[in-house]
Amino acid sequence: MATGAGSMIAYRPIPGNIIIDTLTGTKYILQKVIGTCDFHFIYKACYYTVASTIEGHLLPTGYTTVKYIRPGYEVYKSKRAQQSMHNSNIIHFEKWRIQDFRHGFCVALPYMSEGSLRYILSTRFHNGLPEDCIAIALKQALLGLFDLHFSDRVHKRFSAGNIYVNFKPRPVSNVEIKLGYAATIYESDLETPVVLERGPEPGDQPYLSLKGKNPGGPPILDLSLLSDWAAAPEVFHSNYYDSDDENRNPAKSLSRSEDDDDYSFKSDIWLVGIAALELAYGNLRISHREELEGLIRKIKRSRRLPDKLEHLLEEYHEEEKKGKMKKVTGYLKDKMKLVQSKRSNKFSKEFEELVLDCLGSSESKRPSVADLLQRPFFRYAKNLKWFQRRVLYAKNRMPYC
């Protein structure tokens, strides 16, 4: 008999299974797998309440997201963390523990019709969202993060992959942008850009897994683990790097405790800056942590964001090939270019300052969520109707599933 992760996959629910809430009689019919999270499976489900029976025929009430969860302390801690949270910008459980299923149980979450911002980037905005739409989406997510911090909780996994969008066309057209938190976070398989290949099967891979860009191309760090390999310096260098060993140990990546004291409100702010970069460029095709750090150093050095991230990565690799003296020369050239060239029109000064402040090396110098929300970049952000028009009604849009 299979053991470990393999057995959990074998005994999970499959599309077509009917999950019944014994307390209310509501039936959930699993339609398809739309994602996973730490070996937990996520399904799109149609649900039927007792009141939806008309003349003996059962009519669907609506759609929901059903998550199959393996039991464990972190899951219950996640449930307790959300019990006192009522922020409309955070995704909550609609129904906790609908039904036990073999070695786990099912919970219901709101169905977010458009998927995550990462999914939207990978299918419609390969080069990033328009800046005015970044302001709208990030503001909605920060409103949720504000309440988390106010209640003395740290998110730890803030990214474009756990900011979700829902569109309700009836009875009145309405857009929602919400932040996933703890057990309500999931990563859809459809959110992986088509240029990336699937990694090894669960149980076989180091947690900092690599996905090939294309056969023979450079490896790329898995975006679903972005909050690990792109964590704030005080978190990453404490939890993922052994100072007595010159080599990084990827297998240690998710062995860190969720209660680790290295996490803080300011480590969340660092991830806000990383999420802003992902939204601005459509992806972060990073091969290793040193490459990310080199990229951030170059952004700080020039005090501006390049039109294309690839250009900055090319400059970083050129500097790596040169000696230390040539790096100094490159630094001076960068300074001269900044003085002589005109400012790029792609990003505003307000957005660039937001990213730079969030990615401050010193925790104490990073702003709080309240400080960020008071900035003109967010205070003067357009409304959700604008996001609907500019993003959801964009040409060649692909439905979530």
VOPAGU-2260 file (C-alpha; in pm, 1 decimal, decimal comma):
REM VOPAGU-2260
SITE   aa  ch    i         X         Y         Z
SITE  MET   A    0       0,0       0,0       0,0
SITE  ALA   A    1     125,4     347,0     -83,5
SITE  THR   A    2     241,1     560,8     207,1
SITE  GLY   A    3     306,7     928,8     278,9
SITE  ALA   A    4     203,3    1193,0      25,5
SITE  GLY   A    5     123,9     925,9    -233,6
SITE  SER   A    6    -140,1     765,6     -12,9
SITE  MET   A    7    -297,5    1105,1      61,1
SITE  ILE   A    8    -332,8    1165,7    -312,7
SITE  ALA   A    9    -483,3     818,4    -362,5
SITE  TYR   A   10    -746,8     872,8     -94,4
SITE  ARG   A   11    -849,6    1227,9    -177,2
SITE  PRO   A   12   -1197,0    1307,2    -316,4
SITE  ILE   A   13   -1234,3    1296,9    -694,2
SITE  PRO   A   14   -1454,5    1506,4    -926,6
SITE  GLY   A   15   -1807,5    1372,4    -914,5
SITE  ASN   A   16   -1798,0    1296,7    -541,7
SITE  ILE   A   17   -2087,6    1442,5    -343,8
SITE  ILE   A   18   -2001,2    1598,8      -8,3
SITE  ILE   A   19   -2301,7    1642,2     223,0
SITE  ASP   A   20   -2327,5    1876,3     519,0
SITE  THR   A   21   -2511,5    1659,5     772,3
SITE  LEU   A   22   -2627,5    1963,1     971,3
SITE  THR   A   23   -2795,7    2156,7     689,4
SITE  GLY   A   24   -2840,9    1894,8     417,9
SITE  THR   A   25   -2653,2    2107,7     165,8
SITE  LYS   A   26   -2493,6    1897,0    -107,8
SITE  TYR   A   27   -2162,0    1989,8    -269,9
SITE  ILE   A   28   -2082,5    1821,1    -602,7
SITE  LEU   A   29   -1711,9    1840,2    -683,8
SITE  GLN   A   30   -1664,8    1943,9   -1046,9
SITE  LYS   A   31   -1290,2    1969,9   -1104,6
SITE  VAL   A   32    -955,8    2013,2    -929,8
SITE  ILE   A   33    -850,5    2376,7    -966,6
SITE  GLY   A   34    -537,6    2376,7    -751,8
SITE  THR   A   35    -337,1    2251,3    -458,0
SITE  CYS   A   36    -171,8    2392,0    -147,8
SITE  ASP   A   37      80,9    2194,0      57,3
SITE  PHE   A   38     -73,1    1867,1     -73,6
SITE  HIS   A   39    -427,1    1988,3       7,9
SITE  PHE   A   40    -655,7    1969,7    -296,8
SITE  ILE   A   41    -884,5    2251,7    -413,8
SITE  TYR   A   42   -1205,0    2192,3    -611,6
SITE  LYS   A   43   -1463,9    2398,5    -788,9
SITE  ALA   A   44   -1798,1    2271,0    -660,2
SITE  CYS   A   45   -2163,0    2331,8    -731,5
SITE  TYR   A   46   -2377,7    2333,2    -419,0
SITE  TYR   A   47   -2745,3    2260,1    -361,8
SITE  THR   A   48   -2941,7    2365,2     -56,4
SITE  VAL   A   49   -3265,8    2203,7      60,0
SITE  ALA   A   50   -3454,4    2516,7     -50,6
SITE  SER   A   51   -3328,5    2478,8    -408,8
SITE  THR   A   52   -3563,4    2186,1    -483,0
SITE  ILE   A   53   -3844,4    2290,8    -716,6
SITE  GLU   A   54   -4113,8    2041,7    -821,0
SITE  GLY   A   55   -3890,7    1755,6    -717,8
SITE  HIS   A   56   -3592,2    1878,7    -919,7
SITE  LEU   A   57   -3272,9    1984,5    -744,7
SITE  LEU   A   58   -3147,3    2315,7    -881,5
SITE  PRO   A   59   -2795,2    2450,0    -819,6
SITE  THR   A   60   -2775,8    2736,2    -570,3
SITE  GLY   A   61   -2433,2    2853,0    -682,6
SITE  TYR   A   62   -2062,2    2774,6    -690,8
SITE  THR   A   63   -1814,2    2746,1    -408,8
SITE  THR   A   64   -1454,6    2639,8    -356,3
SITE  VAL   A   65   -1407,4    2317,8    -160,1
SITE  LYS   A   66   -1071,5    2245,2      -1,1
SITE  TYR   A   67    -973,1    1894,4     106,6
SITE  ILE   A   68    -751,4    1932,2     412,3
SITE  ARG   A   69    -520,6    1688,3     581,1
SITE  PRO   A   70    -559,3    1727,7     957,3
SITE  GLY   A   71    -285,6    1894,9    1157,8
SITE  TYR   A   72    -211,6    2161,4    1415,4
SITE  GLU   A   73    -150,4    2435,2    1158,1
SITE  VAL   A   74    -497,5    2389,0    1010,6
SITE  TYR   A   75    -673,2    2429,5    1343,5
SITE  LYS   A   76    -453,2    2723,1    1435,5
SITE  SER   A   77    -556,1    2877,9    1104,3
SITE  LYS   A   78    -922,7    2826,4    1188,9
SITE  ARG   A   79    -883,2    2989,8    1528,4
SITE  ALA   A   80    -695,1    3280,3    1371,5
SITE  GLN   A   81    -993,2    3358,3    1147,9
SITE  GLN   A   82   -1274,6    3315,9    1397,8
SITE  SER   A   83   -1246,6    3674,1    1522,3
SITE  MET   A   84   -1173,4    3822,5    1177,6
SITE  HIS   A   85   -1465,8    3978,6     993,6
SITE  ASN   A   86   -1283,4    4192,2     738,3
SITE  SER   A   87   -1456,9    4186,7     400,8
SITE  ASN   A   88   -1118,8    4208,5     225,5
SITE  ILE   A   89   -1003,1    3872,1     365,7
SITE  ILE   A   90   -1129,3    3533,6     245,3
SITE  HIS   A   91   -1294,0    3336,6     526,7
SITE  PHE   A   92   -1431,8    2987,9     555,3
SITE  GLU   A   93   -1797,0    2973,7     454,9
SITE  LYS   A   94   -1834,4    2631,3     611,3
SITE  TRP   A   95   -1576,1    2467,8     835,1
SITE  ARG   A   96   -1559,2    2088,5     821,4
SITE  ILE   A   97   -1848,6    2007,3     589,2
SITE  GLN   A   98   -1772,0    1636,3     600,8
SITE  ASP   A   99   -1488,2    1405,7     698,4
SITE  PHE   A  100   -1334,8    1216,6     407,6
SITE  ARG   A  101   -1104,7     925,0     479,4
SITE  HIS   A  102    -787,2    1074,2     628,5
SITE  GLY   A  103    -897,9    1437,2     603,6
SITE  PHE   A  104   -1198,6    1663,3     578,3
SITE  CYS   A  105   -1356,0    1921,2     346,0
SITE  VAL   A  106   -1417,0    2291,5     405,8
SITE  ALA   A  107   -1596,2    2547,1     185,3
SITE  LEU   A  108   -1451,3    2881,0      77,6
SITE  PRO   A  109   -1602,1    3155,5    -140,3
SITE  TYR   A  110   -1559,6    3086,1    -511,8
SITE  MET   A  111   -1337,7    3353,3    -667,7
SITE  SER   A  112   -1437,6    3341,8   -1033,3
SITE  GLU   A  113   -1131,7    3511,7   -1185,6
SITE  GLY   A  114    -866,8    3327,7    -983,0
SITE  SER   A  115    -568,9    3508,3    -836,2
SITE  LEU   A  116    -381,8    3809,4    -968,3
SITE  ARG   A  117    -101,4    3569,0   -1061,2
SITE  TYR   A  118    -344,3    3372,8   -1277,4
SITE  ILE   A  119    -461,1    3694,6   -1442,8
SITE  LEU   A  120     -98,6    3789,3   -1512,2
SITE  SER   A  121     -13,9    3449,3   -1659,3
SITE  THR   A  122    -311,8    3442,0   -1896,0
SITE  ARG   A  123    -377,1    3802,7   -1996,8
SITE  PHE   A  124    -108,1    4042,1   -1874,9
SITE  HIS   A  125     228,2    3875,4   -1937,4
SITE  ASN   A  126     408,5    4209,1   -1910,7
SITE  GLY   A  127     232,1    4326,1   -1594,6
SITE  LEU   A  128     -86,3    4507,0   -1496,6
SITE  PRO   A  129    -137,2    4876,2   -1577,7
SITE  GLU   A  130      -6,9    5080,4   -1284,3
SITE  ASP   A  131    -348,8    5227,0   -1202,6
SITE  CYS   A  132    -484,9    4872,2   -1168,8
SITE  ILE   A  133    -191,3    4768,3    -948,2
SITE  ALA   A  134    -292,9    5050,4    -713,8
SITE  ILE   A  135    -653,1    4925,5    -701,0
SITE  ALA   A  136    -563,8    4560,1    -637,7
SITE  LEU   A  137    -286,8    4623,3    -385,4
SITE  LYS   A  138    -503,2    4868,6    -194,4
SITE  GLN   A  139    -777,4    4606,8    -149,2
SITE  ALA   A  140    -522,6    4350,2     -30,3
SITE  LEU   A  141    -359,2    4601,2     205,6
SITE  LEU   A  142    -695,5    4678,3     365,0
SITE  GLY   A  143    -711,0    4311,3     461,9
SITE  LEU   A  144    -347,7    4309,3     574,7
SITE  PHE   A  145    -414,6    4617,0     789,7
SITE  ASP   A  146    -674,6    4430,8     995,2
SITE  LEU   A  147    -446,1    4129,0    1028,7
SITE  HIS   A  148    -169,5    4348,6    1169,5
SITE  PHE   A  149    -417,4    4539,0    1386,0
SITE  SER   A  150    -520,8    4207,0    1541,7
SITE  ASP   A  151    -151,4    4126,5    1600,4
SITE  ARG   A  152    -124,4    3861,8    1326,4
SITE  VAL   A  153     143,4    3830,2    1058,4
SITE  HIS   A  154      46,9    3706,1     710,8
SITE  LYS   A  155     386,8    3551,3     615,5
SITE  ARG   A  156     282,9    3457,0     258,9
SITE  PHE   A  157     164,5    3781,4      99,0
SITE  SER   A  158     197,9    3760,6    -281,7
SITE  ALA   A  159      12,3    3807,3    -609,6
SITE  GLY   A  160     -74,6    3437,4    -587,6
SITE  ASN   A  161    -299,0    3480,5    -283,1
SITE  ILE   A  162    -485,4    3795,1    -385,8
SITE  TYR   A  163    -805,1    3670,5    -550,9
SITE  VAL   A  164   -1060,9    3835,3    -778,3
SITE  ASN   A  165   -1432,0    3761,2    -806,2
SITE  PHE   A  166   -1677,2    3904,1   -1060,1
SITE  LYS   A  167   -2052,2    3887,4   -1002,7
SITE  PRO   A  168   -2239,5    3993,5   -1318,6
SITE  ARG   A  169   -2585,4    3958,7   -1160,0
SITE  PRO   A  170   -2804,2    4101,0   -1021,4
SITE  VAL   A  171   -2570,7    4400,6   -1018,7
SITE  SER   A  172   -2224,9    4394,9   -1175,2
SITE  ASN   A  173   -1976,7    4379,0    -889,0
SITE  VAL   A  174   -1602,3    4310,0    -849,3
SITE  GLU   A  175   -1434,1    4184,6    -531,5
SITE  ILE   A  176   -1061,4    4164,2    -459,3
SITE  LYS   A  177    -974,0    3969,3    -145,5
SITE  LEU   A  178    -664,3    3851,2      35,1
SITE  GLY   A  179    -628,6    3482,5     115,8
SITE  TYR   A  180    -493,4    3409,4     461,5
SITE  ALA   A  181    -363,6    3093,0     629,6
SITE  ALA   A  182    -577,7    2791,5     529,4
SITE  THR   A  183    -777,6    2992,8     272,1
SITE  ILE   A  184    -465,2    3029,8      52,7
SITE  TYR   A  185    -434,5    2802,9    -249,5
SITE  GLU   A  186    -238,7    2798,8    -572,9
SITE  SER   A  187    -414,3    2700,9    -894,1
SITE  ASP   A  188    -227,8    2484,8   -1142,3
SITE  LEU   A  189    -359,2    2718,8   -1409,9
SITE  GLU   A  190    -167,5    3003,9   -1248,3
SITE  THR   A  191     166,1    2857,5   -1360,1
SITE  PRO   A  192     277,7    3037,7   -1679,7
SITE  VAL   A  193     286,5    2806,6   -1980,6
SITE  VAL   A  194     663,2    2858,3   -2021,6
SITE  LEU   A  195     720,7    2670,6   -1697,0
SITE  GLU   A  196     728,1    2293,7   -1664,0
SITE  ARG   A  197     580,5    2104,8   -1372,6
SITE  GLY   A  198     819,9    2018,4   -1092,1
SITE  PRO   A  199     870,6    1673,8    -935,8
SITE  GLU   A  200     586,6    1491,4    -764,5
SITE  PRO   A  201     506,9    1579,8    -400,9
SITE  GLY   A  202     736,6    1402,0    -160,2
SITE  ASP   A  203    1028,7    1381,4    -403,8
SITE  GLN   A  204    1122,0    1744,6    -446,4
SITE  PRO   A  205    1326,4    1985,1    -237,6
SITE  TYR   A  206    1088,8    2256,5    -127,3
SITE  LEU   A  207    1279,3    2522,3    -316,2
SITE  SER   A  208    1202,6    2340,5    -639,7
SITE  LEU   A  209    1303,2    2464,6    -982,6
SITE  LYS   A  210    1092,3    2465,2   -1296,9
SITE  GLY   A  211    1257,1    2472,6   -1637,5
SITE  LYS   A  212    1181,0    2771,7   -1858,2
SITE  ASN   A  213    1199,8    2544,6   -2159,8
SITE  PRO   A  214    1420,8    2247,0   -2251,0
SITE  GLY   A  215    1781,8    2354,6   -2208,1
SITE  GLY   A  216    1681,5    2694,7   -2071,2
SITE  PRO   A  217    1777,9    2839,9   -1734,1
SITE  PRO   A  218    1588,0    2710,0   -1429,7
SITE  ILE   A  219    1334,9    2935,3   -1258,1
SITE  LEU   A  220    1234,2    2932,2    -894,6
SITE  ASP   A  221     878,2    2816,4    -833,3
SITE  LEU   A  222     643,9    3115,8    -799,5
SITE  SER   A  223     412,7    2918,5    -569,9
SITE  LEU   A  224     699,0    2923,5    -316,6
SITE  LEU   A  225     781,8    3290,8    -371,3
SITE  SER   A  226     717,0    3382,0      -7,7
SITE  ASP   A  227     995,4    3138,3      87,7
SITE  TRP   A  228    1273,8    3220,6    -158,7
SITE  ALA   A  229    1185,8    3591,4    -173,8
SITE  ALA   A  230    1128,8    3632,4     201,0
SITE  ALA   A  231    1258,8    3939,6     384,4
SITE  PRO   A  232    1636,1    3921,4     452,1
SITE  GLU   A  233    1590,6    3878,7     828,1
SITE  VAL   A  234    1362,6    3578,2     764,9
SITE  PHE   A  235    1544,2    3417,8     473,1
SITE  HIS   A  236    1896,6    3433,0     610,8
SITE  SER   A  237    1781,2    3304,1     947,4
SITE  ASN   A  238    1565,8    3015,5     827,4
SITE  TYR   A  239    1700,3    2907,0     489,9
SITE  TYR   A  240    2073,2    2946,6     512,5
SITE  ASP   A  241    2329,9    2762,0     720,2
SITE  SER   A  242    2614,9    3004,9     790,7
SITE  ASP   A  243    2852,6    2713,3     852,1
SITE  ASP   A  244    2790,1    2576,8     504,4
SITE  GLU   A  245    2873,9    2755,1     180,2
SITE  ASN   A  246    2583,8    2585,6       5,9
SITE  ARG   A  247    2220,7    2661,6      56,5
SITE  ASN   A  248    2006,9    2368,4     162,6
SITE  PRO   A  249    1675,5    2390,2     -27,2
SITE  ALA   A  250    1525,8    2098,1     165,2
SITE  LYS   A  251    1521,5    2315,9     478,0
SITE  SER   A  252    1297,1    2572,2     315,8
SITE  LEU   A  253     962,9    2472,3     457,7
SITE  SER   A  254    1099,3    2323,1     777,9
SITE  ARG   A  255    1070,0    2665,2     940,5
SITE  SER   A  256     814,3    2705,2    1213,4
SITE  GLU   A  257     509,1    2917,4    1146,8
SITE  ASP   A  258     572,3    3066,4    1491,5
SITE  ASP   A  259     926,8    3172,3    1411,9
SITE  ASP   A  260    1014,0    3497,9    1583,9
SITE  ASP   A  261    1190,6    3622,5    1270,2
SITE  TYR   A  262     853,1    3695,7    1108,8
SITE  SER   A  263     712,3    4039,1    1179,2
SITE  PHE   A  264     478,2    4301,3    1038,8
SITE  LYS   A  265     777,2    4446,9     855,5
SITE  SER   A  266     861,1    4113,7     690,6
SITE  ASP   A  267     508,0    4127,7     545,1
SITE  ILE   A  268     585,2    4476,1     410,1
SITE  TRP   A  269     891,2    4338,5     229,4
SITE  LEU   A  270     662,5    4085,0      58,1
SITE  VAL   A  271     429,2    4370,1     -43,2
SITE  GLY   A  272     725,5    4516,6    -233,5
SITE  ILE   A  273     798,5    4180,1    -398,6
SITE  ALA   A  274     429,3    4143,9    -494,0
SITE  ALA   A  275     439,0    4494,2    -645,9
SITE  LEU   A  276     732,2    4387,6    -866,3
SITE  GLU   A  277     546,6    4075,4    -979,2
SITE  LEU   A  278     238,0    4280,0   -1066,4
SITE  ALA   A  279     448,6    4540,2   -1246,8
SITE  TYR   A  280     638,3    4292,5   -1466,7
SITE  GLY   A  281     398,5    3999,4   -1494,8
SITE  ASN   A  282     642,4    3748,5   -1349,1
SITE  LEU   A  283     964,5    3714,9   -1151,7
SITE  ARG   A  284    1184,9    3479,1   -1351,4
SITE  ILE   A  285    1449,8    3436,8   -1084,3
SITE  SER   A  286    1702,4    3150,6   -1085,2
SITE  HIS   A  287    1837,5    3181,5    -730,7
SITE  ARG   A  288    1822,7    3402,4    -422,3
SITE  GLU   A  289    2149,6    3580,5    -503,7
SITE  GLU   A  290    2001,4    3687,9    -836,7
SITE  LEU   A  291    1700,3    3839,3    -658,6
SITE  GLU   A  292    1923,8    4024,4    -413,7
SITE  GLY   A  293    2141,0    4153,8    -698,3
SITE  LEU   A  294    1830,4    4274,0    -879,8
SITE  ILE   A  295    1706,2    4462,2    -573,4
SITE  ARG   A  296    2050,6    4618,9    -519,5
SITE  LYS   A  297    2049,4    4752,7    -874,3
SITE  ILE   A  298    1699,8    4897,5    -831,1
SITE  LYS   A  299    1808,0    5071,4    -510,8
SITE  ARG   A  300    2126,8    5194,3    -670,7
SITE  SER   A  301    1950,5    5362,4    -962,7
SITE  ARG   A  302    1645,2    5463,2    -751,0
SITE  ARG   A  303    1416,4    5367,1   -1037,1
SITE  LEU   A  304    1238,1    5068,6   -1190,0
SITE  PRO   A  305    1343,5    4958,0   -1539,4
SITE  ASP   A  306    1085,4    4926,4   -1816,2
SITE  LYS   A  307    1170,0    4555,6   -1842,7
SITE  LEU   A  308    1306,0    4340,0   -1564,1
SITE  GLU   A  309    1504,2    4132,0   -1814,7
SITE  HIS   A  310    1724,3    4432,1   -1892,4
SITE  LEU   A  311    1820,4    4467,8   -1528,4
SITE  LEU   A  312    1887,1    4093,9   -1497,7
SITE  GLU   A  313    2118,3    4110,7   -1799,3
SITE  GLU   A  314    2309,9    4397,3   -1638,5
SITE  TYR   A  315    2335,4    4201,0   -1313,0
SITE  HIS   A  316    2480,1    3895,5   -1490,7
SITE  GLU   A  317    2725,5    4112,3   -1683,6
SITE  GLU   A  318    2848,5    4256,4   -1355,6
SITE  GLU   A  319    2882,5    3905,9   -1211,8
SITE  LYS   A  320    3113,8    3813,1   -1497,8
SITE  LYS   A  321    3338,6    4110,4   -1431,8
SITE  GLY   A  322    3583,4    4164,9   -1148,9
SITE  LYS   A  323    3522,1    4385,0    -846,6
SITE  MET   A  324    3694,2    4681,3   -1005,5
SITE  LYS   A  325    3465,0    4662,8   -1305,1
SITE  LYS   A  326    3166,1    4645,6   -1072,0
SITE  VAL   A  327    3270,3    4982,3    -932,8
SITE  THR   A  328    3299,6    5114,4   -1288,1
SITE  GLY   A  329    2953,2    4975,9   -1363,7
SITE  TYR   A  330    2817,0    5154,3   -1057,8
SITE  LEU   A  331    2956,1    5486,6   -1179,1
SITE  LYS   A  332    2816,4    5426,3   -1527,5
SITE  ASP   A  333    2474,3    5357,6   -1379,8
SITE  LYS   A  334    2491,9    5686,2   -1192,8
SITE  MET   A  335    2587,2    5871,4   -1511,7
SITE  LYS   A  336    2303,1    5706,3   -1704,6
SITE  LEU   A  337    2057,8    5814,8   -1435,9
SITE  VAL   A  338    2173,6    6176,1   -1460,4
SITE  GLN   A  339    2187,4    6187,5   -1840,4
SITE  SER   A  340    1874,7    5990,7   -1932,3
SITE  LYS   A  341    1513,3    6092,9   -1908,3
SITE  ARG   A  342    1286,3    5920,1   -1658,5
SITE  SER   A  343    1098,5    5618,1   -1794,6
SITE  ASN   A  344     730,1    5681,5   -1850,6
SITE  LYS   A  345     620,6    5329,9   -1756,0
SITE  PHE   A  346     620,7    5377,8   -1376,4
SITE  SER   A  347     538,8    5681,9   -1169,4
SITE  LYS   A  348     770,3    5822,1    -905,8
SITE  GLU   A  349     509,3    5736,0    -639,5
SITE  PHE   A  350     508,6    5368,7    -737,7
SITE  GLU   A  351     887,9    5349,3    -750,4
SITE  GLU   A  352     916,5    5502,5    -403,5
SITE  LEU   A  353     657,2    5256,4    -272,4
SITE  VAL   A  354     859,6    4958,4    -396,9
SITE  LEU   A  355    1190,2    5098,1    -270,8
SITE  ASP   A  356    1052,0    5172,6      75,8
SITE  CYS   A  357     893,6    4826,5     109,3
SITE  LEU   A  358    1222,6    4661,9       7,5
SITE  GLY   A  359    1427,8    4849,6     264,5
SITE  SER   A  360    1706,7    4632,0     408,7
SITE  SER   A  361    1641,2    4767,4     757,1
SITE  GLU   A  362    1311,6    4652,8     911,1
SITE  SER   A  363    1275,5    4974,1    1109,1
SITE  LYS   A  364    1280,9    5186,4     792,3
SITE  ARG   A  365    1002,3    4997,4     616,0
SITE  PRO   A  366     662,3    5168,2     638,9
SITE  SER   A  367     359,4    5020,2     814,5
SITE  VAL   A  368      43,4    4921,2     626,6
SITE  ALA   A  369    -129,2    5233,0     763,2
SITE  ASP   A  370     154,8    5450,4     629,0
SITE  LEU   A  371     127,9    5287,0     286,2
SITE  LEU   A  372    -248,1    5337,2     264,1
SITE  GLN   A  373    -205,2    5709,9     331,7
SITE  ARG   A  374      22,3    5756,3      31,8
SITE  PRO   A  375    -116,7    5933,8    -275,7
SITE  PHE   A  376     -52,9    5616,7    -480,3
SITE  PHE   A  377    -334,7    5447,3    -286,9
SITE  ARG   A  378    -540,9    5744,2    -163,8
SITE  TYR   A  379    -608,7    5853,6    -521,8
SITE  ALA   A  380    -648,3    5501,7    -664,1
SITE  LYS   A  381    -939,8    5447,1    -901,3
SITE  ASN   A  382   -1235,3    5227,1    -804,2
SITE  LEU   A  383   -1314,4    4859,2    -868,1
SITE  LYS   A  384   -1528,8    4948,7   -1170,2
SITE  TRP   A  385   -1213,5    5077,7   -1335,7
SITE  PHE   A  386   -1035,2    4748,7   -1257,7
SITE  GLN   A  387   -1330,9    4563,5   -1409,6
SITE  ARG   A  388   -1310,6    4766,0   -1729,2
SITE  ARG   A  389    -931,3    4763,8   -1764,4
SITE  VAL   A  390    -857,5    4408,1   -1650,6
SITE  LEU   A  391   -1163,8    4183,2   -1654,2
SITE  TYR   A  392   -1291,1    4323,0   -1984,8
SITE  ALA   A  393    -949,0    4309,9   -2147,2
SITE  LYS   A  394    -930,7    4149,9   -2491,7
SITE  ASN   A  395    -848,3    3779,3   -2523,6
SITE  ARG   A  396    -939,9    3712,0   -2161,9
SITE  MET   A  397    -942,7    3349,3   -2050,6
SITE  PRO   A  398   -1208,4    3231,1   -1802,5
SITE  TYR   A  399   -1073,4    3086,8   -1478,8
SITE  CYS   A  400   -1238,2    2742,9   -1500,6
